[in-house]
Structure formats: structure tokens, C-alpha cells
Amino acid sequence: MINILCKSKLVSHDLADILANKTKFALFHDEQEFSKEFRKNLVDIVIYEPDFIENLNSYRKINSHTSFIVLASPGDEPKVEKALCSGACAILYKPFRIEQFQEVLAFVSF
């Protein structure tokens, strides 16, 4: 299961289009809704914008096997650094190509 936490409906729907028919996924546009669902379901990968989650520790306590991918924009470098320090394992910069997205998924799926 992949969870996508993104404020941009355009970007989240682009990701959903790529994932369609390949894996189960869920789209979220606010952290509270995401947090509730994360606690209920086994989530393999979370793709999120750094504005939503500042520290991954509480999510890591729930499921230490979840891989977190930061969905970043140019200028987000300080937030990305913080995310990597708190446990994110990969970065996907917007705008991205399908191939880049697939490479990042393959990287975190090992």
C-alpha cells in the first residue's frame, strides 16, 4: 500500500495515474486524515510533501518498515534535510518524469 500526502491535487492525481493498476494506493490532502489511516493500515511507502510531516518518529513507532519519500519543490532543501535526518529514505523533486518516479519506487522497494 502506498499513501500519498500532497496538497497539490494535480501532482497527487499524476502520481495516482502512474500507480493505477499497479498497486493499491490512497491519496490524502491533510495530515490528520492521513494519520488516522496510517494507524489502521499496513503502509509500505509514504510519499509526502515536507510541509505535512516535520518529524517521522511517531510514524516510525507505528511501522518501522514503512519507507518515506519526500516530494519536494525547489527551495525545500532545508525541509528535505530535516526529513532525511528524521528517517526519510529518498527524495523526489517536482516536477518529475515518470521514469524518475519509478526509479525512486524501485530504490525504496528493496
N, C-alpha and C positions, 0 to 999 in steps of 0.2 A: 504494500500500500504506500502510495506517495501522497503527501499533503503539500499543497501549495498555498503559501500565505503571502499574498501580494495585494497592494492597494489598487494597482492598475488592472482594470478588468480586461483591457486589451492584451496585456502581457500574460495574465493568467489564462485567458482563453487561447492564446497562441500556444502556451505550454500544454493546455488540455488537448488541443488539436494534435499536437505531436504525440501525446501519450495515448490518445484514443485507440482502442482495440489492442493495446499492447500490455497495459497493466491497470490495476484499479487505482484510482486517484480521487482526491477531494480538493475542492477549491475553497479558500477562506479569505475574507477581506477584513477580518478583525481578530485580534489575538484571543479574546475571550471565547469566541466560538471555536477557534482552533484548539485552545487549551482543553476545553470540555471534551472534544472529540479525540484528542491525543490521549487523554486519560482512559478512554473507553476502548480504543482500538490499537492493535499492533501496527505500528507505523515503521516502515523500513527506511524511508527517506523523507526529509522535510526540506522543501525549497522555500526560502523566506527572504524578505527584504529586511535589512538590518534595523530599520525603524521599529519593527514589530517586537523583536526579541533582543533584549540587551544582554542577557546572561542565560546561557543554556543549561546551567546547573540543575535547575528544578526539573527540566525535561529529561536530562540525563539520569536523574534519580528514578524516574518512571520507567525509562527504557534506555539502558546504556548502549544498546546495539543500533539505535537509530543514527543514520548519517544525516548531517545537516549541511545543506548547500546554501551559501549566501548569494542572493540575487541582487547584485549591486549595480549602481549607476556611477558614471564618472563623478568624482568628488566625494564618494563614500569611503575613501581609503581609511580614515581614522576609525569609522564604524566597522569596516571589514577587518581591520587589525584586531579590534576588540572581539569581534565574533570568532576569529581564528583562535585567539587566546582563550576563549571560553568553550571551545570544543567544535567549532565548525570545521569540516574537513575539506571543503572545496569552495571555489568562487566561480560564479557565472556572471560575467559583466553584460549589462544591457547596452546597446542592442546586441543580440547574439544570433548566430546562424544555427540551424537545426543540427549540423554536424558538431558544433561546439557543445550544444546541449547533450547530444548523445555521448560524446567523449566524457563529459563530466559524470553522467549517469553510469557509464561503464567503469570509470575510475572509482566511484564510491560503492559500486556493487560488488567489488571483490570480497 
